[in-house]
C-alpha cells in the first residue's frame, strides 16, 4: 500500500461496507448520512440566502488537528495550476513520443472598443475546432492586462505542418488583435502562464479562468483517467492513483465523505464547519470543493 494513503482512511469492501463506517467528531456527530438535508447542497444553501450573509468556512485537518479558513480565490488558482500542469504532463508523456504532433500558441486580446463577455472564448473555441477539426487537444488560461482588459493564452495540439491563420484575420476573433506562434517548449509553454498571480487579480465577475480538454482516442485509457483524476481533491488524487491504474476505474462518490475505486474505499481527512447566523453544521470539505 502506498505511503501516501496515511493521509486518509482506506477500507476494503470485504471487511466493511460504506454504510458501516462511521467517523465521529468531538461532539459525537456522525459525518456520514447525518448531515442535515438543507446543507447537503452547498450551492443551494448559498443561493437561498436572500440577505446575502457572509458564509465562513472553517476546515479541520483530522491528521494534524490544525484549523484554517480557505481563501476561495487561492483555491480557484490552485485548482487551475493543478489541472493545467496535469494536462501538460499527460500530453508531453503520451502524445509527443509519437512524433506526429506539434503545439501552437494562440494569443487573444481585446481592443479598447470591445468589452469582455463570458461566451466570447467559448464561441471562439467552437468556431476554431469547427474550422480546424485536426485539433486533438487544447488548454487555455485567462489573464488580466495592466489596463484591466482580459486576454487569453491558448495552446492547441495539431499534426505537424498544420497552419492556423491569425484568428483576427480569418474572422474567428472580431474583438481585437491575435497572434499565432509555435510553442518551442511544447506542452509546458502554457504552464508558465498559470504562475503569474499578479495577472490573476480583479477578474470580471462570471469569468472562467482556464480550460483543459483532450479529445477522444488521443491518449490511452489510463492516461485519460489520470488526467480526469486531477479534477478531484488533491488528497484523493494522491491516495487513489495506484488503484485507478490497477482497476482502470474513476473514483465514485458513495457517501458524504467516502469514495470508492474497485474494492477500496477512501475517506476524506478534512472536516468543514459552515458558520451562518449561529448555525454550525459539520460538513465534508470534499463536498465543498466539488461545487
C-alpha positions as CSV (number, residue, x, y, z in Angstrom):
1,X,0.0,0.0,0.0
2,X,1.3,3.5,-0.9
3,X,2.7,5.6,1.9
4,X,0.5,8.5,0.8
5,X,-2.5,6.5,2.0
6,X,-1.8,7.6,5.5
7,X,-3.4,10.9,4.6
8,X,-6.8,9.3,4.5
9,X,-8.5,6.2,5.8
10,X,-8.7,3.3,3.3
11,X,-11.1,0.4,3.7
12,X,-11.6,-2.8,1.8
13,X,-15.2,-3.7,0.8
14,X,-14.8,-7.3,2.0
15,X,-14.4,-6.2,5.6
16,X,-16.6,-3.2,5.8
17,X,-19.2,-1.6,3.6
18,X,-19.6,2.2,3.3
19,X,-22.7,2.3,5.4
20,X,-20.9,0.5,8.3
21,X,-18.1,3.1,8.5
22,X,-18.8,5.9,11.0
23,X,-16.5,8.7,11.8
24,X,-17.4,11.0,14.8
25,X,-16.2,14.4,15.7
26,X,-15.6,15.7,19.2
27,X,-19.3,16.1,19.9
28,X,-20.1,12.6,18.7
29,X,-21.8,13.7,15.5
30,X,-21.7,11.2,12.6
31,X,-20.2,12.6,9.4
32,X,-21.9,10.1,7.2
33,X,-25.6,10.2,6.5
34,X,-26.1,12.6,9.4
35,X,-25.7,15.9,7.6
36,X,-28.9,18.0,7.7
37,X,-30.8,17.9,4.3
38,X,-30.7,21.6,3.9
39,X,-26.9,21.6,4.0
40,X,-26.3,18.7,1.6
41,X,-26.4,21.1,-1.4
42,X,-23.8,23.7,-0.8
43,X,-24.8,25.8,-3.8
44,X,-28.5,25.7,-2.9
45,X,-27.6,26.7,0.6
46,X,-25.8,29.9,-0.7
47,X,-28.4,30.8,-3.3
48,X,-31.3,30.7,-0.9
49,X,-29.7,33.2,1.4
50,X,-31.7,36.3,0.3
51,X,-29.9,38.6,2.7
52,X,-26.5,37.5,1.3
53,X,-24.9,36.9,4.6
54,X,-21.2,36.1,4.5
55,X,-20.6,32.4,4.8
56,X,-17.5,31.5,6.9
57,X,-15.9,28.1,6.2
58,X,-13.7,26.5,8.9
59,X,-11.7,23.5,7.8
60,X,-10.1,21.0,10.2
61,X,-7.4,18.6,9.1
62,X,-8.0,15.4,11.1
63,X,-4.4,14.2,10.5
64,X,-2.8,17.2,12.3
65,X,-5.7,18.8,14.1
66,X,-5.0,22.2,12.5
67,X,-7.7,24.6,11.6
68,X,-7.7,27.0,8.6
69,X,-10.1,29.1,6.6
70,X,-9.5,28.6,2.9
71,X,-9.4,31.6,0.5
72,X,-11.8,30.9,-2.4
73,X,-9.6,32.9,-4.8
74,X,-6.5,31.0,-3.9
75,X,-8.4,27.7,-4.0
76,X,-9.5,28.6,-7.5
77,X,-6.0,29.4,-8.6
78,X,-4.6,26.3,-7.0
79,X,-7.2,24.2,-8.9
80,X,-6.2,25.9,-12.2
81,X,-2.5,25.2,-11.6
82,X,-3.2,21.5,-10.8
83,X,-5.4,20.9,-13.9
84,X,-3.2,22.8,-16.4
85,X,0.0,21.1,-15.1
86,X,-1.6,17.7,-15.2
87,X,-2.7,18.4,-18.8
88,X,0.8,19.4,-19.8
89,X,2.4,16.3,-18.2
90,X,0.0,13.9,-19.7
91,X,0.3,15.4,-23.2
92,X,4.1,15.6,-23.0
93,X,4.3,12.0,-21.9
94,X,1.7,10.3,-24.1
95,X,1.5,12.3,-27.3
96,X,4.8,13.8,-28.3
97,X,6.5,10.4,-28.2
98,X,4.7,9.6,-31.4
99,X,6.5,12.5,-33.1
100,X,3.5,13.4,-35.3
101,X,2.1,16.4,-33.4
102,X,3.2,19.9,-32.5
103,X,2.0,22.8,-30.3
104,X,0.7,26.1,-31.5
105,X,0.2,29.1,-29.1
106,X,-2.7,31.5,-29.9
107,X,-3.0,34.8,-28.0
108,X,-6.3,36.7,-28.0
109,X,-6.6,40.3,-26.8
110,X,-9.4,42.9,-26.6
111,X,-9.2,46.3,-28.3
112,X,-10.4,49.3,-26.3
113,X,-13.6,49.3,-28.5
114,X,-14.8,46.0,-27.1
115,X,-15.6,44.7,-23.7
116,X,-15.2,41.2,-22.3
117,X,-18.2,38.8,-22.4
118,X,-18.4,35.3,-20.9
119,X,-19.2,33.5,-24.1
120,X,-16.6,35.1,-26.3
121,X,-13.9,32.4,-25.5
122,X,-16.5,29.6,-25.6
123,X,-17.8,30.6,-29.0
124,X,-14.3,31.2,-30.3
125,X,-13.1,27.7,-29.4
126,X,-16.2,26.2,-31.1
127,X,-15.5,28.1,-34.3
128,X,-11.8,27.2,-34.2
129,X,-12.4,23.5,-33.8
130,X,-15.1,23.6,-36.5
131,X,-12.6,25.2,-38.9
132,X,-9.6,23.1,-37.8
133,X,-11.0,19.6,-36.9
134,X,-7.5,18.3,-36.7
135,X,-7.0,19.9,-33.3
136,X,-6.5,17.0,-30.9
137,X,-6.4,18.8,-27.6
138,X,-6.2,22.3,-26.2
139,X,-5.8,24.3,-23.0
140,X,-6.2,28.0,-22.3
141,X,-5.7,30.4,-19.4
142,X,-7.2,33.9,-18.9
143,X,-5.1,36.8,-17.6
144,X,-5.6,40.4,-16.8
145,X,-3.6,43.2,-18.5
146,X,-2.4,46.3,-16.8
147,X,-5.2,48.4,-18.4
148,X,-7.8,46.0,-16.9
149,X,-8.6,44.0,-20.0
150,X,-8.8,40.3,-20.3
151,X,-6.6,38.3,-22.7
152,X,-6.3,34.6,-23.4
153,X,-3.4,32.3,-24.0
154,X,-4.4,29.1,-25.9
155,X,-2.2,26.1,-26.6
156,X,-3.5,23.7,-29.2
157,X,-2.2,20.3,-30.3
158,X,-2.2,19.7,-34.0
159,X,-0.5,17.4,-36.5
160,X,2.8,18.7,-37.8
161,X,2.8,21.1,-40.7
162,X,-0.7,22.3,-39.7
163,X,-1.1,26.0,-40.4
164,X,-3.6,28.2,-38.4
165,X,-4.2,31.7,-39.7
166,X,-4.4,34.5,-37.1
167,X,-8.0,34.5,-35.9
168,X,-8.5,38.2,-36.3
169,X,-7.6,38.0,-40.0
170,X,-9.7,34.9,-40.6
171,X,-12.7,36.3,-38.8
172,X,-12.8,34.0,-35.9
173,X,-11.9,36.7,-33.4
174,X,-13.5,40.1,-34.0
175,X,-12.8,41.8,-30.7
176,X,-9.1,42.7,-31.0
177,X,-5.7,41.5,-32.1
178,X,-4.4,37.9,-32.2
179,X,-1.1,36.1,-32.6
180,X,-0.2,32.6,-33.6
181,X,3.3,31.1,-32.9
182,X,4.9,27.7,-32.5
183,X,5.5,26.7,-28.8
184,X,9.1,25.6,-28.6
185,X,8.8,24.3,-25.1
186,X,5.9,22.0,-26.0
187,X,3.0,21.5,-23.6
188,X,4.8,23.2,-20.7
189,X,4.6,26.5,-22.6
190,X,1.1,27.0,-21.1
191,X,2.3,26.2,-17.6
192,X,4.3,29.4,-17.1
193,X,1.1,31.4,-17.5
194,X,-0.6,29.8,-14.5
195,X,2.0,31.1,-12.1
196,X,1.7,34.8,-12.8
197,X,-0.5,35.7,-9.8
198,X,-0.2,39.4,-10.4
199,X,-2.2,38.9,-13.6
200,X,-4.8,36.8,-11.8
201,X,-6.3,39.7,-9.8
202,X,-9.6,41.6,-10.3
203,X,-11.1,39.1,-12.7
204,X,-14.5,40.2,-14.0
205,X,-17.5,38.5,-12.4
206,X,-18.5,35.3,-14.1
207,X,-15.3,34.6,-15.9
208,X,-13.9,31.1,-16.5
209,X,-10.2,31.4,-15.9
210,X,-9.0,28.2,-17.6
211,X,-9.9,25.1,-19.6
212,X,-8.1,21.9,-20.5
213,X,-9.5,19.4,-23.0
214,X,-8.2,16.2,-24.5
215,X,-10.1,14.6,-27.5
216,X,-11.3,11.0,-27.7
217,X,-8.8,8.3,-28.7
218,X,-5.9,10.8,-28.4
219,X,-4.2,9.1,-25.4
220,X,-4.6,5.7,-23.8
221,X,-7.3,4.9,-21.3
222,X,-5.1,5.0,-18.2
223,X,-3.6,8.4,-19.1
224,X,-7.1,9.8,-19.6
225,X,-8.2,8.5,-16.2
226,X,-5.1,10.1,-14.6
227,X,-6.0,13.4,-16.3
228,X,-9.6,13.3,-15.0
229,X,-8.2,12.4,-11.6
230,X,-6.6,15.9,-11.4
231,X,-10.1,17.4,-11.1
232,X,-10.7,15.8,-7.7
233,X,-9.3,16.9,-4.3
234,X,-5.5,16.6,-4.0
235,X,-5.7,14.0,-1.1
236,X,-7.9,11.8,-3.2
237,X,-5.8,12.1,-6.3
238,X,-2.7,11.0,-4.4
239,X,-4.3,8.2,-2.4
240,X,-6.3,6.6,-5.3
241,X,-3.8,7.0,-8.1
242,X,-2.4,3.5,-7.6
243,X,-5.8,1.9,-7.6
244,X,-7.1,3.9,-10.6
245,X,-4.2,2.5,-12.6
246,X,-4.8,-1.0,-11.3
247,X,-8.6,-1.2,-11.7
248,X,-8.9,1.3,-14.6
249,X,-11.8,2.9,-12.8
250,X,-12.6,6.5,-11.9
251,X,-13.3,7.2,-8.2
252,X,-17.0,7.1,-7.4
253,X,-18.6,9.0,-4.5
254,X,-20.6,6.6,-2.3
255,X,-21.1,8.8,0.8
256,X,-20.8,12.3,2.2
257,X,-17.0,11.8,2.6
258,X,-16.3,8.4,1.0
259,X,-15.0,7.5,-2.4
260,X,-14.7,4.1,-4.0
261,X,-12.2,2.7,-6.6
262,X,-12.7,-1.0,-7.3
263,X,-13.0,-2.7,-3.9
264,X,-11.2,0.1,-2.0
265,X,-12.8,2.9,-0.1
266,X,-11.2,6.3,0.7
267,X,-12.4,8.6,3.5
268,X,-11.7,12.4,3.4
269,X,-9.3,13.6,6.1
270,X,-11.0,17.0,6.1
271,X,-14.0,18.3,8.1
272,X,-15.7,21.5,7.3
273,X,-17.7,23.7,9.6
274,X,-20.0,26.2,7.8
275,X,-21.0,29.1,10.1
276,X,-24.1,31.1,9.2
277,X,-26.3,33.0,11.6
278,X,-25.4,30.9,14.5
279,X,-25.9,27.6,12.6
280,X,-22.8,25.4,12.6
281,X,-23.2,22.1,10.8
282,X,-20.3,19.7,10.3
283,X,-19.6,19.2,6.6
284,X,-17.1,17.3,4.4
285,X,-14.5,19.5,2.6
286,X,-14.5,17.4,-0.5
287,X,-18.2,18.2,-0.9
288,X,-17.5,21.9,-0.9
289,X,-14.6,21.6,-3.3
290,X,-16.8,19.8,-5.8
291,X,-19.2,22.7,-6.2
